Amino acid sequence: MKNSTTNENDSILIWKLAIGSALSWELAQLLGSKHPYLAPLSVILCLQSTLDKSVRISIKRIIGTVIGILVTVLIASHIKINGLNLGLLILLGSFITKWLKFDKMVIHHAAITMLFVFVFEHQTKHYALDRMRDTIVGVVVTILIQLVWFRIIKRNKAIQ
């Protein structure tokens, strides 16, 4: 019985990931993103087993993304792209995140954002804006999918 439930839950997760990724990509593109893959990235990272967990991780993702963008945009245009500068940027940004009393998950999201904004903002000048917009798009799609899913579950339980 447990294996059957696990397989069903895994299948549901896979469907939610696929639908959320497709919807968020298209919505990000519709909103003008040059990097629409960032929206499904948020769906993939934030979609959890419950709505509450998805919301908590989504909030942490947005906070980490904002901190990562701010730190990188303020500093990165003044330094060369190399490993040492990336390490110093992540060190500074992560300690700022810790100083602001955010947890490890926010530190991870800030570091991921600093990495990508540091590298790609030099190339496109749209990356930081796309990163913020697409993160929000992915988070909103994640929460909507969870809301719809849990409404369907509730309705099915009420019918039974």
TORKOL-4160 file (C-alpha; in steps of 0.2 Angstrom, whole numbers, padded with zeros to 4 digits, m for minus):
160
<pt num="1" X="0000" Y="0000" Z="0000"/>
<pt num="2" X="0014" Y="0012" Z="0005"/>
<pt num="3" X="0023" Y="0009" Z="m0012"/>
<pt num="4" X="0007" Y="0013" Z="m0021"/>
<pt num="5" X="0005" Y="0029" Z="m0012"/>
<pt num="6" X="0023" Y="0034" Z="m0015"/>
<pt num="7" X="0021" Y="0030" Z="m0034"/>
<pt num="8" X="0005" Y="0040" Z="m0035"/>
<pt num="9" X="0013" Y="0055" Z="m0025"/>
<pt num="10" X="0028" Y="0055" Z="m0037"/>
<pt num="11" X="0017" Y="0054" Z="m0052"/>
<pt num="12" X="0007" Y="0069" Z="m0046"/>
<pt num="13" X="0023" Y="0079" Z="m0042"/>
<pt num="14" X="0029" Y="0075" Z="m0060"/>
<pt num="15" X="0013" Y="0081" Z="m0067"/>
<pt num="16" X="0014" Y="0097" Z="m0057"/>
<pt num="17" X="0032" Y="0100" Z="m0061"/>
<pt num="18" X="0029" Y="0098" Z="m0080"/>
<pt num="19" X="0013" Y="0109" Z="m0080"/>
<pt num="20" X="0020" Y="0122" Z="m0069"/>
<pt num="21" X="0036" Y="0123" Z="m0079"/>
<pt num="22" X="0027" Y="0124" Z="m0096"/>
<pt num="23" X="0015" Y="0138" Z="m0089"/>
<pt num="24" X="0028" Y="0148" Z="m0081"/>
<pt num="25" X="0040" Y="0148" Z="m0096"/>
<pt num="26" X="0026" Y="0154" Z="m0108"/>
<pt num="27" X="0020" Y="0167" Z="m0095"/>
<pt num="28" X="0038" Y="0173" Z="m0093"/>
<pt num="29" X="0040" Y="0175" Z="m0112"/>
<pt num="30" X="0023" Y="0183" Z="m0113"/>
<pt num="31" X="0029" Y="0196" Z="m0100"/>
<pt num="32" X="0045" Y="0200" Z="m0111"/>
<pt num="33" X="0058" Y="0189" Z="m0103"/>
<pt num="34" X="0074" Y="0185" Z="m0113"/>
<pt num="35" X="0078" Y="0171" Z="m0100"/>
<pt num="36" X="0061" Y="0162" Z="m0098"/>
<pt num="37" X="0070" Y="0146" Z="m0091"/>
<pt num="38" X="0071" Y="0156" Z="m0074"/>
<pt num="39" X="0052" Y="0154" Z="m0071"/>
<pt num="40" X="0052" Y="0135" Z="m0072"/>
<pt num="41" X="0068" Y="0135" Z="m0061"/>
<pt num="42" X="0057" Y="0143" Z="m0047"/>
<pt num="43" X="0043" Y="0130" Z="m0050"/>
<pt num="44" X="0055" Y="0116" Z="m0049"/>
<pt num="45" X="0064" Y="0123" Z="m0033"/>
<pt num="46" X="0048" Y="0129" Z="m0024"/>
<pt num="47" X="0035" Y="0115" Z="m0028"/>
<pt num="48" X="0034" Y="0105" Z="m0012"/>
<pt num="49" X="0022" Y="0092" Z="m0005"/>
<pt num="50" X="0010" Y="0104" Z="0003"/>
<pt num="51" X="0004" Y="0122" Z="0000"/>
<pt num="52" X="0012" Y="0128" Z="0016"/>
<pt num="53" X="0029" Y="0121" Z="0012"/>
<pt num="54" X="0028" Y="0128" Z="m0006"/>
<pt num="55" X="0024" Y="0146" Z="0001"/>
<pt num="56" X="0038" Y="0145" Z="0014"/>
<pt num="57" X="0051" Y="0140" Z="0001"/>
<pt num="58" X="0044" Y="0153" Z="m0012"/>
<pt num="59" X="0046" Y="0167" Z="0000"/>
<pt num="60" X="0064" Y="0162" Z="0004"/>
<pt num="61" X="0067" Y="0161" Z="m0014"/>
<pt num="62" X="0061" Y="0178" Z="m0017"/>
<pt num="63" X="0070" Y="0185" Z="m0003"/>
<pt num="64" X="0086" Y="0177" Z="m0008"/>
<pt num="65" X="0084" Y="0183" Z="m0026"/>
<pt num="66" X="0081" Y="0201" Z="m0021"/>
<pt num="67" X="0097" Y="0201" Z="m0009"/>
<pt num="68" X="0107" Y="0192" Z="m0023"/>
<pt num="69" X="0102" Y="0204" Z="m0036"/>
<pt num="70" X="0105" Y="0220" Z="m0025"/>
<pt num="71" X="0122" Y="0214" Z="m0019"/>
<pt num="72" X="0128" Y="0209" Z="m0037"/>
<pt num="73" X="0121" Y="0224" Z="m0046"/>
<pt num="74" X="0129" Y="0236" Z="m0034"/>
<pt num="75" X="0146" Y="0228" Z="m0035"/>
<pt num="76" X="0148" Y="0217" Z="m0050"/>
<pt num="77" X="0149" Y="0231" Z="m0063"/>
<pt num="78" X="0165" Y="0237" Z="m0054"/>
<pt num="79" X="0174" Y="0220" Z="m0054"/>
<pt num="80" X="0180" Y="0208" Z="m0067"/>
<pt num="81" X="0172" Y="0191" Z="m0069"/>
<pt num="82" X="0183" Y="0178" Z="m0062"/>
<pt num="83" X="0183" Y="0165" Z="m0048"/>
<pt num="84" X="0191" Y="0175" Z="m0034"/>
<pt num="85" X="0179" Y="0190" Z="m0037"/>
<pt num="86" X="0164" Y="0177" Z="m0038"/>
<pt num="87" X="0170" Y="0170" Z="m0021"/>
<pt num="88" X="0171" Y="0187" Z="m0013"/>
<pt num="89" X="0154" Y="0192" Z="m0020"/>
<pt num="90" X="0146" Y="0177" Z="m0013"/>
<pt num="91" X="0155" Y="0179" Z="0004"/>
<pt num="92" X="0149" Y="0197" Z="0006"/>
<pt num="93" X="0132" Y="0193" Z="0000"/>
<pt num="94" X="0130" Y="0178" Z="0011"/>
<pt num="95" X="0136" Y="0187" Z="0026"/>
<pt num="96" X="0124" Y="0201" Z="0022"/>
<pt num="97" X="0110" Y="0188" Z="0021"/>
<pt num="98" X="0116" Y="0180" Z="0038"/>
<pt num="99" X="0117" Y="0197" Z="0046"/>
<pt num="100" X="0099" Y="0201" Z="0041"/>
<pt num="101" X="0095" Y="0185" Z="0051"/>
<pt num="102" X="0089" Y="0174" Z="0036"/>
<pt num="103" X="0091" Y="0155" Z="0036"/>
<pt num="104" X="0102" Y="0144" Z="0026"/>
<pt num="105" X="0089" Y="0142" Z="0012"/>
<pt num="106" X="0089" Y="0161" Z="0009"/>
<pt num="107" X="0108" Y="0161" Z="0009"/>
<pt num="108" X="0108" Y="0147" Z="m0004"/>
<pt num="109" X="0095" Y="0156" Z="m0015"/>
<pt num="110" X="0105" Y="0172" Z="m0013"/>
<pt num="111" X="0121" Y="0163" Z="m0018"/>
<pt num="112" X="0114" Y="0155" Z="m0033"/>
<pt num="113" X="0107" Y="0172" Z="m0039"/>
<pt num="114" X="0124" Y="0181" Z="m0036"/>
<pt num="115" X="0132" Y="0168" Z="m0047"/>
<pt num="116" X="0120" Y="0169" Z="m0062"/>
<pt num="117" X="0118" Y="0188" Z="m0061"/>
<pt num="118" X="0137" Y="0190" Z="m0059"/>
<pt num="119" X="0140" Y="0180" Z="m0075"/>
<pt num="120" X="0125" Y="0184" Z="m0086"/>
<pt num="121" X="0122" Y="0203" Z="m0082"/>
<pt num="122" X="0138" Y="0207" Z="m0090"/>
<pt num="123" X="0132" Y="0198" Z="m0106"/>
<pt num="124" X="0114" Y="0204" Z="m0108"/>
<pt num="125" X="0110" Y="0218" Z="m0096"/>
<pt num="126" X="0093" Y="0211" Z="m0094"/>
<pt num="127" X="0097" Y="0196" Z="m0084"/>
<pt num="128" X="0094" Y="0204" Z="m0066"/>
<pt num="129" X="0077" Y="0211" Z="m0071"/>
<pt num="130" X="0072" Y="0194" Z="m0080"/>
<pt num="131" X="0078" Y="0185" Z="m0064"/>
<pt num="132" X="0067" Y="0195" Z="m0053"/>
<pt num="133" X="0052" Y="0194" Z="m0064"/>
<pt num="134" X="0054" Y="0176" Z="m0069"/>
<pt num="135" X="0057" Y="0171" Z="m0051"/>
<pt num="136" X="0040" Y="0179" Z="m0046"/>
<pt num="137" X="0031" Y="0171" Z="m0061"/>
<pt num="138" X="0038" Y="0154" Z="m0056"/>
<pt num="139" X="0033" Y="0157" Z="m0038"/>
<pt num="140" X="0015" Y="0163" Z="m0042"/>
<pt num="141" X="0013" Y="0148" Z="m0054"/>
<pt num="142" X="0019" Y="0136" Z="m0041"/>
<pt num="143" X="0006" Y="0143" Z="m0028"/>
<pt num="144" X="m0008" Y="0143" Z="m0040"/>
<pt num="145" X="m0005" Y="0125" Z="m0045"/>
<pt num="146" X="m0004" Y="0120" Z="m0027"/>
<pt num="147" X="m0021" Y="0130" Z="m0023"/>
<pt num="148" X="m0029" Y="0122" Z="m0038"/>
<pt num="149" X="m0023" Y="0104" Z="m0033"/>
<pt num="150" X="m0028" Y="0106" Z="m0015"/>
<pt num="151" X="m0045" Y="0112" Z="m0020"/>
<pt num="152" X="m0048" Y="0097" Z="m0031"/>
<pt num="153" X="m0042" Y="0085" Z="m0017"/>
<pt num="154" X="m0054" Y="0094" Z="m0005"/>
<pt num="155" X="m0069" Y="0093" Z="m0017"/>
<pt num="156" X="m0065" Y="0074" Z="m0021"/>
<pt num="157" X="m0065" Y="0071" Z="m0002"/>
<pt num="158" X="m0081" Y="0080" Z="0001"/>
<pt num="159" X="m0089" Y="0070" Z="m0013"/>
<pt num="160" X="m0083" Y="0053" Z="m0006"/>
